[in-house]
Structures are given as C-alpha cells and as structure tokens.
C-alpha cells in the first residue's frame, strides 16, 4: 500500500479553505496543517479538519510534509514557493505562477534541480468541457468571452491577470505556437486597474485569437469558440457543454457536405478536486503536471505583454 502524502495548505482565505477540504477528502493524502497569518482564519479551517493551525509556514520546511498548496497573494507566490521547492516539497501554486517571468524561471529551475513537482492552479483546465475537447485539428481562429459581475475580492490585479489569464492558458495549450503579435485595448471603470479588456493574439502558425474579459458585467459568461479546418466547436465553461459542428460524409447540396452537430453535456464535476487529485497523481507517478511551471510561465508572459499594452503596472 502506497504511503499517504503528508500535505499542507498555505493561506486559508476564500480559495485556500477549499484546498484544505479537498486534501482532507483524498484517500491518498493526509492533511497535516494549514497556515495563515491570521490565527483565527487558520484555526477555523484547522479545527474543521482536525489538523494543526500555524501562522508561520517555516516550521513545515523540516521534512514534515511532502506536498503543499500555496494560496497566498500573488506577490508572495515566489518567496513562499521558492522556500518549499528548496526544501524538496512538491508545490501546487495558485495562478498566476508569480509576478514576473524571471521569478517563474527561478521556480521552474529550482523544481527541476530538486526533482519535485511544480503545478500551477489554472483551474479551468480541469473543467469537464475543456477536458472533453479533442486535439484532432489545430484551430485557425479562436474567440473567447469571460464576463463576470464586479467582485471586490480580486481587484488587486487587472482583469487580465484575474480573469483573462484562464483563457490565455487554454488558448496557448490548444494552439501550441509562439505568439508573434498582440494588440490590446481596455479601460478602468470601477478600480485603478483595467476592468474590461480585449486582446487579439496572432500566432506564428497563422492562428488568431480574440480574447475578451470583463469584471464589470451584469451577467456571468464563460465561453470559447474554435474555428478549425473542418469543424466549429463552442465551449460553455459555465454550463459544461461542448457543441461540435463538423462536415459529414453526406451532401447538403451537390458538392457541398452536410453539417453534423453533436452536443455533449458534462455532469457537474469538482474541478478543484480533479486538479488536486491530478497533482497528487503526478507526485506518485513522477509525471509532468497538465499545467506545469512552464505552462504557467507561458500564460504569465503573455498576460504581462497584454497588461503592458493596456498601460497597467
């Protein structure tokens, strides 16, 4: 029987408490401790799962844990992740991986040197509709919309690093080509940073992606459309549906193939549980995470280019 992984969660805010819940639920894991600078927040989560509550993570660098989720403000990602990687601990760090590309590069090199897993928490990759996408054809054009009502919890960064980066990560994985040119526009409405933005990405292989994100909308929408040589695919992340339109073998008119439509509706899944279970499996098998440090770096680098065009810091 495989030994249980000793796990901890650093940061018990809105998302961190859910990370703790998932580790506690996984049979291959033992949740050892949760950490938060706010002792009340740490104790609240720790008491729920019967684990240790700490206000300083440094005591966990002594070999007492095998894996950790880092769910702290983005400005602290590099420092905290670096400490755990240097101690030989496997790390799942929330997105974006770091503030700068140089910081991401350092973490990637450190994980490789110490032979530990480094996974970045781009949760949308574990949406059942995204996992159901086939890779039969490379897209020629992609259009995505990620719209959300205003939430004061995430206004410390621009809408690009808050929302758009989800779609950037998915698009980069689907296209698998270098970004040659970016055009972007956006504006601040309710915060000091950009609240609504559009970016047009031109890839070296000729694919174009038109990406829109807003955190000041009156509705919630998370959709992506992919145009491919012989198919058109619509993905609804929110409702977990995948609709494929492709050319069939019969003819609609002489010389014109018919269009076949297939819709898949996926059951409501637990993307965070799937993400953490994948992280655990990568540790156990030595396989590369679906969203590796390199993938997180690539999404960050593209998001930074867009942010610079928008004039955000």
C-alpha positions in Angstrom: 0.0 0.0 0.0 1.3 3.4 -1.0 2.2 5.7 1.9 -0.1 8.7 2.2 1.3 12.1 1.1 1.6 14.5 4.0 0.1 17.8 2.8 -0.4 21.3 3.9 -2.2 24.5 2.7 -0.6 27.9 3.0 -3.3 30.6 3.0 -6.8 29.9 4.3 -8.7 32.6 2.6 -11.7 32.1 0.3 -9.9 29.6 -2.0 -7.4 28.1 0.5 -10.1 26.7 2.7 -11.4 24.7 -0.3 -7.9 23.4 -1.0 -7.8 22.1 2.6 -11.2 20.4 2.1 -10.0 18.6 -1.0 -6.8 17.3 0.6 -8.8 16.1 3.6 -11.1 14.2 1.3 -8.5 12.4 -0.8 -7.6 8.9 0.4 -4.0 9.2 -0.7 -3.4 12.3 1.3 -3.1 13.3 5.0 -3.8 16.9 5.7 -1.2 17.8 8.3 -1.5 21.5 8.8 -3.0 24.8 7.5 -1.2 28.1 7.7 -2.4 31.7 7.7 -1.0 34.9 9.2 -4.5 35.4 10.6 -4.6 32.9 13.5 -8.4 33.0 13.6 -8.7 32.1 9.9 -6.1 29.3 10.3 -7.8 27.8 13.4 -11.2 27.9 11.8 -10.1 25.7 8.9 -7.8 23.6 11.1 -10.5 22.8 13.6 -12.8 21.7 10.9 -10.4 19.0 9.7 -8.7 18.2 13.0 -5.2 19.4 11.9 -2.6 21.8 13.1 -3.1 25.5 12.7 0.1 27.7 12.1 0.7 31.3 11.5 4.3 30.8 10.1 5.0 28.2 7.4 8.7 27.9 8.0 8.3 25.1 10.6 7.0 22.9 7.7 10.3 23.1 5.9 11.9 20.5 8.1 10.7 17.5 6.1 7.4 17.1 7.9 5.3 17.4 4.7 5.6 16.1 1.2 3.3 18.4 -0.7 1.7 21.9 -0.3 -0.8 24.2 -1.9 0.2 27.8 -1.9 -2.9 30.0 -1.9 -1.5 33.4 -0.8 -1.5 36.8 -2.5 0.3 36.7 -5.9 3.1 39.0 -4.6 4.1 36.2 -2.2 4.0 33.3 -4.6 7.6 33.4 -5.5 9.0 33.7 -2.0 6.8 31.0 -0.4 7.1 28.6 -3.4 10.8 29.0 -3.5 11.2 28.1 0.2 9.2 24.9 -0.3 10.8 23.8 -3.5 14.2 24.4 -1.9 13.1 22.1 0.9 12.2 19.3 -1.5 8.4 19.8 -1.2 6.1 19.3 -4.2 4.1 22.5 -4.9 0.8 23.4 -6.3 0.7 27.2 -6.5 -2.3 29.2 -7.5 -2.4 31.3 -10.7 -0.7 33.4 -11.8 2.5 31.5 -11.0 4.4 34.7 -10.0 4.5 38.4 -10.6 7.4 38.3 -13.1 8.7 35.9 -15.7 12.2 36.0 -14.1 10.6 34.7 -10.8 8.8 32.0 -12.7 12.0 30.9 -14.4 13.7 30.6 -11.0 11.0 28.4 -9.6 11.0 26.1 -12.7 14.7 25.7 -12.4 14.5 25.0 -8.7 11.8 22.4 -9.1 13.8 20.6 -11.8 17.0 20.7 -9.7 15.3 19.2 -6.7 13.2 16.8 -8.7 9.9 17.9 -7.3 6.5 18.6 -9.0 5.5 22.2 -9.7 1.9 22.7 -10.8 0.1 26.0 -11.4 -3.6 26.3 -10.4 -5.2 27.2 -13.7 -8.5 25.6 -12.6 -10.4 25.9 -15.9 -8.1 23.3 -17.5 -9.9 20.7 -15.3 -13.4 21.8 -16.4 -15.0 18.7 -17.9 -15.9 20.6 -21.1 -12.2 21.5 -21.6 -11.1 18.0 -20.9 -13.6 16.8 -23.5 -12.0 18.9 -26.3 -10.4 16.8 -28.9 -7.0 17.8 -30.4 -7.7 16.4 -33.8 -7.3 19.7 -35.6 -5.4 22.9 -34.8 -7.7 25.9 -34.6 -7.5 28.6 -37.2 -9.4 31.2 -35.2 -10.5 31.4 -31.5 -12.9 33.7 -29.8 -13.4 33.8 -26.1 -15.6 35.8 -23.7 -15.1 35.7 -19.9 -17.5 38.1 -18.3 -18.3 38.5 -14.6 -20.1 40.9 -12.2 -17.8 43.0 -10.0 -16.2 41.2 -7.0 -14.2 43.4 -4.6 -12.2 40.3 -3.6 -10.0 40.2 -6.7 -9.4 43.8 -7.6 -5.7 43.9 -6.6 -4.7 42.9 -10.1 -6.1 43.9 -13.6 -8.8 41.9 -15.3 -6.1 40.3 -17.5 -4.3 38.6 -14.5 -7.6 38.0 -12.7 -9.9 36.5 -15.5 -8.4 36.7 -19.0 -5.3 34.6 -18.0 -7.6 31.5 -17.7 -8.4 31.7 -21.4 -4.9 32.7 -22.4 -3.6 29.5 -20.7 -6.2 27.3 -22.6 -5.6 29.0 -25.9 -1.8 28.7 -25.7 -2.2 25.0 -24.9 -4.6 24.5 -27.9 -2.6 26.4 -30.5 0.9 25.3 -29.3 2.6 28.0 -31.3 4.6 31.1 -30.4 2.7 34.4 -30.1 4.0 36.7 -32.8 1.9 39.9 -32.2 -0.6 41.2 -29.7 -3.0 44.1 -30.0 -5.0 45.1 -26.9 -7.4 47.7 -25.6 -9.2 48.2 -22.3 -10.2 50.6 -19.6 -10.6 51.1 -15.9 -14.2 51.6 -14.7 -14.5 50.8 -11.1 -10.9 50.1 -10.0 -7.4 51.6 -10.6 -6.6 48.7 -12.9 -8.2 47.7 -16.2 -11.7 46.2 -15.6 -12.6 45.3 -19.2 -10.2 44.3 -21.9 -9.8 42.8 -25.3 -6.7 41.3 -26.8 -6.0 40.0 -30.3 -3.2 37.4 -30.4 -1.6 36.5 -33.7 0.4 33.2 -33.6 3.3 32.2 -35.8 1.3 29.3 -37.3 -1.3 31.8 -38.5 -4.0 31.2 -35.9 -5.7 34.3 -34.4 -7.3 34.5 -31.0 -9.7 37.3 -30.0 -10.0 37.3 -26.2 -12.4 39.5 -24.1 -12.6 39.7 -20.4 -14.7 41.9 -18.1 -15.3 42.0 -14.4 -17.9 44.7 -14.5 -20.6 42.9 -16.5 -24.2 42.3 -15.4 -24.1 38.6 -16.2 -21.7 35.7 -15.8 -20.5 34.2 -19.1 -17.5 31.9 -19.9 -17.5 30.8 -23.5 -15.0 29.9 -26.2 -15.4 29.2 -29.9 -12.9 27.4 -32.0 -12.9 27.5 -35.8 -11.0 24.6 -37.4 -10.4 23.4 -41.0 -13.4 21.1 -40.9 -15.2 21.9 -37.7 -16.5 24.6 -35.4 -16.6 24.0 -31.6 -18.4 26.0 -29.0 -17.4 25.5 -25.3 -19.6 26.8 -22.5 -17.4 26.5 -19.4 -20.2 27.7 -17.1 -22.8 25.2 -18.2 -20.2 22.5 -19.1 -21.4 21.9 -22.6 -19.4 21.2 -25.8 -21.1 21.6 -29.2 -19.3 20.3 -32.3 -20.3 21.2 -35.8 -18.3 19.3 -38.5 -18.6 18.4 -42.2 -20.2 15.0 -42.7 -19.9 12.3 -45.4 -23.3 13.1 -47.0 -24.1 16.2 -49.1 -26.4 19.0 -48.2 -26.3 20.3 -51.8 -24.4 18.9 -54.8 -20.8 19.2 -53.9 -21.5 20.7 -50.5 -21.1 18.4 -47.5 -23.7 18.4 -44.8 -23.1 19.8 -41.3 -23.3 17.3 -38.5 -23.9 18.6 -35.0 -23.0 16.8 -31.8 -23.6 18.3 -28.3 -22.1 16.9 -25.1 -23.3 17.9 -21.7 -21.0 17.0 -18.9 -22.1 16.3 -15.3 -21.3 18.8 -12.7 -17.8 18.0 -11.6 -15.4 19.2 -8.9 -12.7 20.9 -10.9 -10.6 21.8 -7.8 -10.8 18.2 -6.5 -9.7 17.0 -10.0 -6.9 19.5 -10.1 -5.5 18.4 -6.7 -6.0 14.7 -7.4 -4.0 15.2 -10.6 -1.3 17.0 -8.6 -1.1 14.0 -6.2 -1.0 11.5 -9.1 1.9 13.4 -10.7 3.8 13.2 -7.5 3.1 9.5 -7.1 3.9 8.6 -10.8 6.6 11.2 -11.5 4.7 12.5 -14.4 4.5 16.1 -15.6 1.5 18.1 -14.5 -1.1 19.2 -17.0 -0.4 22.8 -16.1 3.3 22.7 -15.4 5.5 25.5 -14.3 6.4 26.1 -17.9 2.7 26.4 -18.9 2.1 28.8 -16.0 5.1 30.8 -17.1 3.9 31.0 -20.7 0.5 32.2 -19.7 2.0 34.8 -17.3 4.4 36.1 -20.0 1.5 36.6 -22.5 -0.6 38.2 -19.8 2.2 40.6 -18.9 2.6 41.6 -22.6 -1.2 42.4 -22.8 -1.1 44.2 -19.5 1.8 46.4 -20.7 -0.1 47.3 -23.8 -3.0 48.4 -21.6 -0.8 50.6 -19.5 -1.3 48.6 -16.3 1.5 48.0 -13.9 
